[in-house]
Protein backbone atom coordinates (compact mmCIF):
# COMPACT_ATOMS: atom_id res chain seq x y z
CA UNK A 1 0.00 0.00 0.00
CA UNK A 2 1.43 3.35 -0.99
CA UNK A 3 2.04 6.28 1.30
CA UNK A 4 -0.75 8.28 -0.36
CA UNK A 5 -3.26 5.52 0.39
CA UNK A 6 -2.17 5.44 4.03
CA UNK A 7 -2.41 9.22 4.32
CA UNK A 8 -5.85 9.18 2.71
CA UNK A 9 -7.13 6.70 5.29
CA UNK A 10 -5.42 8.54 8.14
CA UNK A 11 -6.94 11.88 7.20
CA UNK A 12 -10.40 10.37 6.88
CA UNK A 13 -10.09 9.03 10.44
CA UNK A 14 -8.85 12.44 11.63
CA UNK A 15 -11.91 14.13 10.12
CA UNK A 16 -14.21 11.50 11.62
CA UNK A 17 -12.60 12.00 15.02
CA UNK A 18 -12.94 15.78 14.86
CA UNK A 19 -16.56 15.47 13.78
CA UNK A 20 -17.48 13.10 16.60
CA UNK A 21 -15.60 15.30 19.06
CA UNK A 22 -17.68 18.30 18.00
CA UNK A 23 -20.90 16.30 18.25
CA UNK A 24 -20.17 14.93 21.70
CA UNK A 25 -18.44 17.84 23.42
CA UNK A 26 -19.87 20.86 25.20
CA UNK A 27 -19.93 24.24 23.50
CA UNK A 28 -16.53 25.30 22.14
CA UNK A 29 -15.12 28.39 20.44
CA UNK A 30 -18.22 30.55 20.98
CA UNK A 31 -20.33 28.30 18.72
CA UNK A 32 -23.93 27.72 19.67
CA UNK A 33 -24.91 24.11 20.24
CA UNK A 34 -26.73 23.96 16.90
CA UNK A 35 -23.74 25.39 15.00
CA UNK A 36 -21.34 22.98 16.67
CA UNK A 37 -23.55 19.93 16.00
CA UNK A 38 -24.07 21.04 12.39
CA UNK A 39 -20.37 21.53 11.79
CA UNK A 40 -19.64 18.18 13.42
CA UNK A 41 -22.14 16.44 11.15
CA UNK A 42 -20.70 18.10 8.04
CA UNK A 43 -17.16 17.08 9.02
CA UNK A 44 -18.31 13.49 9.62
CA UNK A 45 -19.92 13.34 6.18
CA UNK A 46 -16.71 14.75 4.65
CA UNK A 47 -14.63 12.18 6.54
CA UNK A 48 -16.87 9.37 5.23
CA UNK A 49 -16.50 10.71 1.70
CA UNK A 50 -12.70 10.81 2.06
CA UNK A 51 -12.72 7.25 3.42
CA UNK A 52 -14.79 6.11 0.42
CA UNK A 53 -12.42 7.77 -2.05
CA UNK A 54 -9.36 6.31 -0.29
CA UNK A 55 -10.92 2.84 -0.32
CA UNK A 56 -11.79 3.18 -4.01
CA UNK A 57 -8.22 4.26 -4.88
CA UNK A 58 -6.80 1.38 -2.85
CA UNK A 59 -8.96 -1.13 -4.70
CA UNK A 60 -8.02 0.40 -8.06
CA UNK A 61 -4.31 0.21 -7.25
CA UNK A 62 -4.71 -3.43 -6.14
CA UNK A 63 -6.50 -4.25 -9.41
CA UNK A 64 -3.72 -2.52 -11.40
CA UNK A 65 -1.10 -4.55 -9.53
CA UNK A 66 -2.98 -7.80 -10.12
CA UNK A 67 -3.45 -7.12 -13.84
CA UNK A 68 0.29 -6.47 -14.16
CA UNK A 69 1.04 -9.97 -12.79
CA UNK A 70 -0.62 -11.75 -15.73
C-alpha positions, 0 to 999 in steps of 0.5 A: 500500500502506498504512502498516499493511500495510508495518508488518505485513510489517516486523514479520513479518520482524523476528520471523523474523530474531529466530527465526533468530538464536535458532536459529543463535546460541550460548547466550544469556540463561541459556537452555539450548540446547533452550529457545533452539532451542524459543523460536526455532522458536516465534518463526519460526512466529509470524513466518510467521503474521504474514506470512500475515495481512499478505499476506491483508490486502494482497490483500483491500485490493487487491481492494477497490480494484479493485472500487471502480474498476468 
